[in-house]
Structures are given as structure tokens and as C-alpha cells.
Amino acid sequence: MNNPPRYPRDFTGHGANAPDAQWPGGARIAISLVLNYEEGGENNVLHGDTGSEAFLSDIAGAQPWPGKRHWNMESLYDYGARAGFWRLHRLFTGRGLPVTIYGVTSALARNPEQVAAMKAAGWEIASHGLKWVDHRDMPMEEERAAIAESIRLHTEVVGEPPRGWYTGRCSENTVQLTAETGQFDWVSDTYDDDLPYWREVGARDQLVIPYTLEANDMRFATAPGYIEGEQFFTYLRDTFDVLYAEGAAGAAKMFSIGLHCRLIGRPGKIAGLIRFLDHAAKHEGVWFASRGQIAEHWAKTHPHQRFERPSQMGRDRFMALYGGIYEHSPWIAERAFGLELGPAHDSALGLANALARVFRSASQGEKLGVLRAHPDLAGKLAAAKRLTPESTAEQASAALDALTDAERERFSALNAAYTAKHGFPFIIAVRDNTKASILRAFETRIANDTATEFATACGQVERIAYHRLKGLLK
């Protein structure tokens, strides 16, 4: 039997109600300054590559030079190591700001003085991959080997293994492969959120701290992009102001800022960064933190909790849990299992939509069968205690199991009259109502034409299913 289609992308994330970050000291925003150190790890025939680098430099429209050294490109990268790094080092250490280094391992090995300065400053040195090259077309085993070698060489050069990872020029396998190592407190090869989140990779619960390509000085080297420091400052300031206001309203977020020695390290560009740091310094409740500090806080404050995910279940387990959501109609769950389920369906709302799709696309006769499978409200089955557990709990929630004799007689008469007129029982989402509102709706709806009632009843069936799923899923 073929496995049903499953869709891996997660469009839900933290959802409409993201968790309170609870940053230390009640901070309204957490700012992560990231300095990419790539100088000496880029494409270069000296490094065994087939040609020169062409990415992220001040050479507009640069192209690789196959089999040759590109002297101008090399010198731009060299500037980052020789001058840009030290300018940034003075800026950040002078202000006592924590920094996370994304260090290309082969670049770190070629820059011992800069590594010593990073360590002396107490900066976090994460891995930026073995070489500053594109992983897009790497076979999985080749990339796995490159990750392992990067960890080994990083440990040799820095004196301790990396606890964080960001490839940047990654493949579709990178996050999985880095998580599988069990080595990293955090990985950052995503751009999909303003807060950290957990990703389950096999038995590994991997913390992901999303990064940024827009609050990033790489835009000085791409189009459309920044052409002066003031534009960079304006973008950083505006991002800060929006996130800071959200934090003041109780929805604190994280703000990543991506930097490169050879880009922001130029005097005309760093001026924009300095203006931004001055702007942030005027505000209270700003937590500058390394990504390691953010990861430590998140792991303690928001530890991951696994749960059974409908999109990952086998057929038998799926049917055992959800086959009874639609009253005595397991065929709905059976068909829903064959849909393209994914992370978006691992919530009550998401799975309710998948089941409702099946119900809505069913034939008129099948829908009628579902309606007729529902019991009368406070009817004979309830009195005989022969309702499903779900229906029993629902009717009890509106005290329909504790009617007076007069109320019971009224419900009995309405049930008989409604069914005689429309051909199916009166259906209402009891958990949305009280005994009084149910009775009023009963007395009003009985006068409707059958087509109207059929549509209304179908909508109520979907609502009942959603409430039942809320008892099983978030």
C-alpha cells in the first residue's frame, strides 16, 4: 500500500498566539548581533576550488573566474580580515556588546589573530560550515562529511567544539544533517520566524533560531539593496521600533542583525550601524544577547513538548483517535488520512479542516447519513445511556442530562416534530450553547425549510467535530 501524501513545510509555527518570550529582566526585545567571518574560506583556487568567489562583494555583477585567482575579489575579502574585523571589534568591545561569530572553519584556521581576539572578547564562535561554498548540489553523504570535518577542525582551531551552526548557502538537507549530529544547541538555517522554535528531527529536539537576510549588510552587495549607511540605519531603526512596540504590548520578539567584516567594516557603511546602536541605547528593556544565550534562555523557559502528530500517524492509530470524531462515520477520517496532511493539520483547527473537506465533498446521501447518525438531544438514547462518550459529555455540558419533566417533554415533542419535517435530527453544537439557547434555536429552526436546515445542520456537525478535536489537540 502506498503511503498517503505528506507535506513537510510548516506554515503555522507559533500561530496567532505566540508564546511570551519572557526575555531576562522583562526585556521588550532581544537583539542578536551576528558577524559572519568568511575571509579565507571563500571560493579560491588556492583552497582547491575550481574558480574564484563571486558572492557578496563590492564588485557589481561579479562572476567566477574558472581556474584563476581573482585578485580584486581576494583583496576585498582580505580587507574584511585586515581592517573591517578590527573596526568592528573596537566598536563592539568598546560598548561591551555580545556577538555571535558565524565562523567558516577554514577561514578561522587561516586567521589565528582574529580568533584569539574573538575569544578574548568572550564572543560566541559558531560554525558557518567548513568552506564558504554553495551546498545546494552536495550529495547528502558529502555534506554530512563536510559538517563532521567542520566540527573537528573548529574544535582544533578554537579549542572547543561549536555549539551553534549556520551554513547560509545551504541545501535542503542541511538542517536535518546538523540536527542529527546532536552537537548543536541551536541551528539557524531558516528565516521563518521572529522567535526561536523547536524542530523534531528523528529523536532529536533541535532548537532553531531563525536568521535574517534583510536586516543584513549583505544588501550592500545585492540588488535591490543599500547604497549608503543611512539606509541601513533606517531599516534597522524601523525594525527595532516595530518589534520594541510589540514587546511593550506583551509580545516580545527577537531581532537578528547580519554583518560581514568586508561589508559593514567599511567606514561609510559602519556609520549606519553606529547610529542604530546609539538609537537602541536610548531605550530601556533591550537585551543584547549571543545566540547561545538566547538558546539557553529558550530551552529553560520554553522546553519542547512532543505530542502525537496526526500527519505522522499510521492509518490504524489515526483511525483509533479520529474515526469517531464524526458521529458513527469513520469513513470521513479514513478519507482524510489520504489527504496531503502536514504540520498545519497537527492542530485541532487544522485537522478539523481536513475532516471538513471530506465531509463537504461527500455526496448528499453520505452527508444525510452523517446527520442521521446523530442522536436526538435529550432523547431516548440519552435516557438509556446509549450515547457515544462524546455525545454524552456534550449533552451533559449544557445540563441536558438533568432536565425537569416539563423540559424533557418539550424536547421530546420538538425532536419528533423536527425529524418528521426534515428527515434528520436537530443538530447543534451544544458546547457553544446553554440549555436555554438550545431550546430557543430548536423552536426557531424547526420552522425553516429543509434545504436551509440541511446546510445549517452540516455546519453544526463541523462545529461539533472541531470541539471534539480540541479535547485531543491544541
C-alpha positions in Angstrom: 0.0 0.0 0.0 1.3 3.4 -1.0 1.9 5.9 1.8 -0.5 8.9 1.7 0.9 12.2 0.6 2.5 14.3 3.4 3.6 17.9 3.1 6.6 18.9 5.1 6.5 22.7 5.2 5.2 24.3 8.4 3.1 27.4 7.7 1.7 27.6 11.3 4.7 28.0 13.5 3.8 29.6 16.8 0.5 30.6 15.3 -1.7 33.5 16.2 -0.8 33.4 19.9 3.0 33.2 20.0 4.5 32.4 23.4 5.6 35.2 25.7 9.4 35.1 25.2 9.9 36.2 28.8 13.3 37.6 28.0 15.6 38.2 31.0 14.7 41.3 33.1 11.5 41.7 31.2 13.2 42.9 28.1 11.0 44.0 25.3 13.3 42.9 22.6 16.3 40.5 22.2 19.0 41.7 19.7 21.4 39.2 18.2 24.4 40.7 16.5 25.9 38.2 14.1 29.3 38.7 12.5 29.9 36.4 9.6 33.6 35.5 9.3 34.3 34.2 5.9 37.6 35.7 4.8 39.9 32.9 3.8 37.1 30.3 3.4 35.6 31.6 0.2 35.9 30.0 -3.3 39.5 30.3 -4.4 41.8 28.1 -6.5 44.3 28.4 -3.5 41.7 26.5 -1.5 41.3 23.7 -4.0 38.2 25.2 -5.7 37.6 25.3 -9.4 37.4 29.1 -9.6 37.2 32.4 -7.7 34.4 33.7 -5.4 31.6 35.8 -6.9 29.3 36.3 -3.9 28.8 39.2 -1.5 31.4 41.7 -2.5 31.5 45.3 -3.7 32.2 44.1 -7.3 28.9 44.6 -9.0 27.8 41.6 -11.1 30.9 39.6 -10.2 31.3 36.2 -12.0 33.6 33.3 -11.0 36.9 33.2 -12.8 37.3 29.5 -13.6 40.8 28.1 -12.8 42.1 31.6 -11.8 42.7 33.8 -8.8 40.5 36.9 -8.9 42.9 39.5 -7.4 40.3 42.2 -6.9 37.9 39.8 -5.3 40.6 38.4 -3.0 41.6 41.9 -1.9 38.0 42.8 -1.0 37.8 39.7 1.2 41.2 40.5 2.6 40.0 43.9 3.7 37.4 42.2 5.9 40.2 40.4 7.8 42.8 43.1 7.8 40.7 46.2 8.6 37.0 45.6 8.8 37.2 43.0 11.5 39.3 45.2 13.8 37.0 48.2 13.3 34.0 46.1 14.3 36.0 44.6 17.2 36.7 48.0 18.6 33.1 49.0 18.2 31.6 46.0 19.9 34.1 45.6 22.7 34.1 49.3 23.3 30.3 49.1 24.0 30.5 45.7 25.8 28.1 44.1 23.3 27.9 40.3 22.9 28.5 39.0 19.4 27.9 35.7 17.7 30.5 34.8 15.1 29.4 32.7 12.2 32.9 31.3 11.5 33.7 29.4 8.3 36.0 26.8 9.8 38.7 27.0 7.1 38.7 30.8 7.4 39.1 30.6 11.2 42.1 28.3 10.6 43.7 30.9 8.4 43.1 33.8 10.8 44.5 32.9 14.2 44.9 36.5 15.5 41.3 37.3 14.8 40.2 34.1 16.5 42.3 35.0 19.6 40.6 38.4 19.6 37.1 36.8 19.4 37.9 34.5 22.3 39.4 37.3 24.4 36.2 39.3 23.9 34.1 36.4 25.1 32.3 36.2 21.8 30.4 33.1 20.8 32.0 31.3 17.9 29.6 29.2 16.0 30.2 27.2 12.8 29.5 28.6 9.4 30.4 25.4 7.6 33.8 24.0 6.5 34.1 26.3 3.5 32.1 29.4 2.2 30.8 27.5 -0.7 27.3 26.5 -2.0 25.9 23.3 -0.5 22.9 23.3 -2.9 24.1 20.4 -5.1 26.1 18.5 -2.5 25.1 14.8 -2.2 23.9 14.1 1.3 26.8 12.0 2.3 29.3 14.6 1.1 27.5 17.3 3.1 27.4 15.1 6.2 31.1 14.6 5.9 31.8 18.3 5.4 29.7 19.0 8.6 31.7 16.4 10.6 35.0 17.9 9.3 33.9 21.4 10.2 33.2 20.3 13.7 36.5 18.6 14.0 38.6 21.4 12.6 36.6 24.1 14.6 37.5 22.2 17.8 41.1 22.1 16.8 41.3 25.7 15.8 39.1 27.3 18.5 39.8 24.9 21.4 36.2 23.8 21.8 33.5 22.4 19.5 30.9 24.7 18.1 27.5 24.8 19.9 25.7 26.7 17.1 25.5 26.3 13.3 24.6 28.3 10.2 25.6 27.3 6.7 23.9 30.1 4.8 24.5 28.7 1.3 22.7 25.5 2.5 21.0 22.5 0.9 17.5 21.1 1.6 19.3 18.6 3.9 21.4 21.0 6.0 19.0 21.5 8.9 18.4 17.7 9.2 22.0 16.8 8.9 23.2 19.4 11.5 20.4 18.3 13.9 21.3 14.7 13.5 24.8 15.3 14.9 23.3 16.1 18.3 26.1 18.7 18.5 24.3 22.0 18.4 22.3 23.9 20.9 20.9 25.9 18.0 20.9 26.0 14.2 19.9 29.0 12.1 19.5 27.9 8.5 15.9 29.3 8.4 14.4 32.7 8.1 10.8 31.8 9.0 10.1 33.4 12.4 10.7 36.2 14.9 11.2 33.8 17.7 13.1 30.5 18.3 11.2 27.3 17.9 11.8 23.5 18.2 12.1 21.2 15.3 11.8 17.4 15.7 14.4 15.5 13.7 14.1 11.8 14.5 14.7 11.5 18.2 16.4 14.9 18.3 14.5 18.0 19.5 16.5 20.7 17.8 16.2 24.4 18.7 16.1 26.6 15.7 16.9 30.3 16.0 15.9 31.9 12.7 18.3 34.3 11.0 17.8 37.2 8.6 18.7 38.2 5.0 17.0 41.6 5.2 18.3 43.2 8.4 21.7 42.3 6.9 24.5 44.2 5.5 24.7 41.8 2.5 22.1 44.1 1.0 25.0 46.5 0.3 26.2 43.8 -2.2 22.9 42.7 -3.7 20.1 44.4 -5.7 17.9 45.9 -4.5 20.0 46.9 -1.6 21.5 49.7 0.5 23.9 52.2 -1.1 24.7 54.2 2.0 25.0 53.7 5.7 21.9 55.9 6.4 19.7 53.4 4.5 21.0 50.6 6.7 20.4 52.6 9.8 16.8 53.5 8.7 15.9 49.9 8.1 17.4 48.7 11.4 15.8 51.5 13.3 12.3 50.9 11.8 12.6 47.1 12.5 13.7 47.8 16.1 10.8 50.3 16.6 8.1 47.9 15.4 9.5 45.0 17.4 10.0 47.1 20.5 6.4 48.3 20.4 5.2 44.7 20.1 7.3 43.9 23.1 5.7 46.7 25.0 2.4 45.2 24.2 3.4 41.8 25.7 4.6 40.1 22.5 8.4 40.3 22.8 10.4 39.2 19.8 14.0 38.6 18.6 15.9 40.8 16.2 18.8 39.3 14.3 21.3 41.6 12.6 23.6 40.1 10.0 27.0 41.6 9.4 30.1 40.9 7.3 33.6 42.2 8.0 34.3 43.2 4.4 31.0 45.0 4.0 29.9 46.7 7.2 33.5 47.1 8.2 33.9 49.9 5.6 33.8 53.4 7.2 30.9 54.7 5.2 28.8 51.6 6.0 29.6 51.1 9.6 28.3 54.7 10.3 24.8 53.4 9.8 25.3 50.6 12.3 26.8 53.0 14.9 23.7 55.2 14.5 21.5 52.2 15.1 23.4 51.2 18.2 23.0 54.7 19.5 19.3 54.5 18.9 18.9 51.2 20.7 20.9 52.5 23.6 18.3 55.2 24.3 15.7 52.5 25.1 15.2 50.5 28.2 14.4 46.8 28.1 16.8 45.9 25.3 18.6 42.7 25.7 21.7 42.3 23.5 22.5 38.6 23.6 24.5 36.0 21.8 22.6 33.3 20.1 23.9 30.8 22.7 22.4 33.0 25.4 19.1 33.1 23.6 19.2 29.3 23.1 19.9 28.7 26.8 17.0 31.0 27.8 14.6 29.5 25.4 15.4 25.9 26.4 14.8 26.7 30.0 11.7 28.9 29.6 10.1 27.1 26.7 11.3 23.4 26.7 9.9 21.3 23.9 7.0 19.1 24.5 6.3 16.3 22.0 2.8 15.2 21.1 1.3 12.7 18.7 1.0 14.4 15.4 -1.8 13.4 13.1 0.3 14.0 10.0 2.9 11.5 11.2 0.5 8.7 12.4 -0.1 5.4 10.7 -3.6 4.6 9.5 -4.6 2.4 12.4 -3.6 5.0 15.0 -5.2 7.8 13.1 -8.5 5.9 12.8 -8.4 4.9 16.5 -8.1 8.5 17.6 -10.2 10.3 15.0 -12.5 7.7 13.5 -15.3 8.7 15.9 -15.0 12.5 15.5 -17.9 12.5 13.1 -20.7 10.6 14.8 -20.7 6.9 13.7 -19.0 7.9 10.4 -15.4 6.6 10.4 -15.2 6.9 6.6 -14.6 10.6 7.0 -11.4 10.0 8.9 -10.4 7.2 6.5 -10.6 9.6 3.5 -9.0 12.4 5.4 -6.0 10.2 6.2 -5.4 10.0 2.4 -5.2 13.8 2.0 -2.0 15.8 1.8 -1.6 16.2 5.5 1.3 18.2 7.1 2.3 20.2 10.1 -0.7 22.6 9.5 -3.0 19.7 10.3 -1.4 18.8 13.6 -3.7 21.2 15.5 -7.4 20.9 16.3 -8.2 23.7 13.8 -6.0 22.1 11.1 -7.3 18.6 11.4 -10.9 19.8 11.7 -10.4 21.5 8.3 -9.1 18.2 6.7 -12.1 16.3 8.1 -14.5 19.0 7.0 -13.1 18.9 3.5 -14.0 15.3 3.2 -17.5 15.9 4.6 -18.1 18.9 2.3 -17.1 17.0 -0.8 -19.2 13.9 0.1 -22.4 13.1 -1.7 -25.8 14.4 -0.5 -26.7 10.9 0.6 -23.5 10.5 2.5 -24.0 13.8 4.3 -27.6 12.8 5.2 -26.2 9.6 6.6 -23.9 11.6 8.9 -26.8 13.8 10.0 -29.0 10.8 10.8 -26.2 9.2 12.8 -26.5 11.9 15.4 -28.8 11.3 18.4 -31.8 13.3 19.4 -31.0 15.9 22.1 -32.1 14.6 25.4 -33.8 11.7 23.6 -34.4 8.1 24.2 -30.7 7.0 23.6 -29.6 9.5 26.3 -32.2 8.2 28.7 -31.0 4.6 28.0 -27.3 5.7 28.4 -26.6 4.5 24.9 -24.9 7.7 23.5 -21.3 7.7 22.4 -19.0 9.0 25.1 -18.5 12.2 23.1 -22.3 12.9 22.8 -22.8 12.0 26.5 -20.2 14.6 27.5 -21.5 17.2 25.1 -25.1 16.9 26.3 -24.0 17.0 29.9 -22.1 20.2 29.3 -25.4 22.0 28.7 -27.2 20.1 31.5 -29.3 18.2 29.0 -28.8 15.2 31.2 -30.6 16.9 34.1 -33.9 18.2 32.6 -37.1 18.7 34.5 -40.0 16.6 33.5 -41.5 19.5 31.6 -38.3 20.3 29.8 -37.9 16.6 28.8 -41.4 16.6 27.4 -40.7 19.8 25.4 -37.5 18.4 23.9 -39.3 15.1 23.1 -42.0 16.9 21.3 -39.6 19.1 19.3 -37.4 16.2 18.4 -40.4 14.3 17.0 -41.7 17.3 15.1 -38.3 18.3 13.7 -37.4 14.8 12.5 -40.8 14.4 10.9 -40.5 17.6 9.0 -36.8 17.4 7.9 -35.9 13.8 7.9 -32.9 14.0 10.3 -32.5 15.0 13.9 -32.0 18.5 15.2 -28.2 19.1 15.4 -26.5 21.9 17.3 -23.0 22.4 18.7 -24.0 22.0 22.3 -20.7 23.3 23.6 -21.4 26.7 22.0 -24.7 27.0 23.9 -26.7 26.7 27.1 -29.8 24.7 27.7 -31.9 27.9 27.2 -30.2 28.9 23.9 -30.5 25.4 22.6 -34.2 25.4 23.2 -34.7 28.8 21.6 -32.7 27.7 18.5 -34.8 24.5 18.4 -38.0 26.4 18.4 -36.8 28.9 15.7 -35.1 26.4 13.3 -38.0 24.0 13.2 -39.8 26.5 11.0 -37.0 26.7 8.4 -37.3 24.9 5.1 -35.4 21.6 4.8 -32.7 22.8 2.5 -31.8 25.6 4.9 -31.8 23.2 7.8 -29.7 20.7 6.0 -27.0 23.3 5.4 -27.3 24.6 9.0 -27.0 21.1 10.4 -24.0 20.3 8.3 -22.3 23.4 9.6 -23.1 22.4 13.2 -21.7 18.9 12.5 -18.4 20.5 11.5 -18.5 22.7 14.7 -19.1 19.6 16.9 -16.1 17.9 15.2 -13.9 20.9 16.0 -14.9 20.9 19.6 -14.2 17.2 19.9 -10.7 17.7 18.3 -10.0 20.4 20.8 -10.2 17.8 23.5 -7.4 15.8 21.7 -5.2 18.5 20.2 -4.2 22.1 20.8 
